[in-house]
Amino acid sequence: MNADERMHKNIIKMNDNKLIAEFMGWNIQNYNELPNNFWNTIREIDFDVDDGYRFHNSWDWLMPVVEKIYLLDAHIDFFRVINFEATYKRVVEFIKEYNKDED
């Protein structure tokens, strides 16, 4: 993968992470403004240089989002295949559809 492809991939992940953070109700300019209750479950986090969010590479970050989605739609099935990347993509897809329905 060349530098342009990596940059494009990182931009997509940054946008998807922002989408997830907004879905979670966070109005965040940077990771220092994460809600206090978030730190109760996550003790030590190495923040990505790009945006500070770790939804794209941490089950600890992604599972609270999955739980919120289950509260909204108990029929959604994330675990046909237990795979982090597939779950992350499904979360992003769900939020995009959810946001379309809200508009």
C-alpha positions as CSV (number, residue, x, y, z in Angstrom):
1,M,0.0,0.0,0.0
2,N,1.5,3.3,-1.0
3,A,1.4,6.5,1.1
4,D,-1.6,8.0,-0.7
5,E,-3.6,4.8,-0.1
6,R,-2.6,4.7,3.6
7,M,-3.6,8.4,4.0
8,H,-7.0,7.7,2.3
9,K,-7.6,4.7,4.5
10,N,-6.7,6.8,7.6
11,I,-9.1,9.6,6.6
12,I,-11.9,7.1,6.2
13,K,-11.2,5.6,9.7
14,M,-11.0,9.1,11.2
15,N,-14.4,10.0,9.7
16,D,-15.9,6.7,10.8
17,N,-14.5,7.1,14.3
18,K,-16.0,10.6,14.5
19,L,-19.4,9.2,13.3
20,I,-19.3,6.6,16.1
21,A,-18.3,9.2,18.7
22,E,-21.2,11.5,17.6
23,F,-23.6,8.4,17.7
24,M,-22.5,7.8,21.3
25,G,-23.5,11.4,22.1
26,W,-20.0,12.8,22.4
27,N,-19.4,16.4,21.3
28,I,-15.7,16.1,21.4
29,Q,-12.9,18.3,20.0
30,N,-10.2,16.0,21.3
31,Y,-9.7,12.9,23.4
32,N,-9.2,14.9,26.6
33,E,-12.9,15.7,26.6
34,L,-14.1,12.0,26.8
35,P,-16.9,11.5,29.3
36,N,-15.8,10.6,32.8
37,N,-17.7,7.4,32.8
38,F,-15.8,6.2,29.8
39,W,-12.6,6.0,31.9
40,N,-14.3,3.6,34.4
41,T,-14.1,0.8,31.8
42,I,-10.9,1.8,30.0
43,R,-7.8,2.2,32.1
44,E,-4.9,2.5,29.8
45,I,-5.2,3.6,26.2
46,D,-2.6,4.5,23.7
47,F,-4.2,7.1,21.6
48,D,-3.8,7.0,17.8
49,V,-1.9,10.0,16.5
50,D,-4.6,10.6,13.9
51,D,-7.7,11.4,16.0
52,G,-7.4,9.9,19.5
53,Y,-10.3,7.5,19.0
54,R,-9.7,3.7,19.0
55,F,-13.0,2.4,17.8
56,H,-11.3,0.9,14.8
57,N,-8.8,-1.2,16.7
58,S,-10.1,-1.8,20.3
59,W,-12.8,-4.1,21.5
60,D,-12.9,-2.0,24.7
61,W,-13.9,1.0,22.6
62,L,-16.2,-0.7,20.2
63,M,-18.3,-2.9,22.6
64,P,-20.1,0.0,24.3
65,V,-21.2,1.1,20.8
66,V,-22.4,-2.4,20.0
67,E,-24.4,-2.4,23.3
68,K,-26.0,0.9,22.5
69,I,-27.0,-0.4,19.0
70,Y,-28.5,-3.6,20.6
71,L,-30.6,-1.3,22.8
72,L,-31.9,0.5,19.7
73,D,-32.3,-2.7,17.6
74,A,-32.2,-6.0,19.4
75,H,-32.6,-7.9,16.1
76,I,-29.3,-6.8,14.7
77,D,-26.7,-9.6,14.5
78,F,-23.1,-8.6,14.8
79,F,-21.8,-12.0,15.6
80,R,-22.5,-14.2,12.7
81,V,-18.7,-14.0,12.4
82,I,-16.8,-12.9,15.5
83,N,-14.2,-10.7,13.8
84,F,-13.2,-7.3,14.9
85,E,-12.9,-5.7,11.4
86,A,-16.3,-7.1,10.4
87,T,-17.9,-5.8,13.6
88,Y,-16.4,-2.4,13.2
89,K,-17.7,-2.2,9.6
90,R,-21.1,-3.3,10.7
91,V,-21.2,-0.7,13.4
92,V,-20.4,2.0,10.9
93,E,-23.0,0.7,8.4
94,F,-25.7,0.6,11.1
95,I,-24.9,4.2,12.3
96,K,-25.0,5.5,8.7
97,E,-28.4,3.9,8.1
98,Y,-29.7,5.0,11.5
99,N,-28.7,8.6,10.8
100,K,-30.5,8.4,7.4
101,D,-33.7,7.3,9.2
102,E,-33.3,10.1,11.7
103,D,-33.1,12.8,9.0
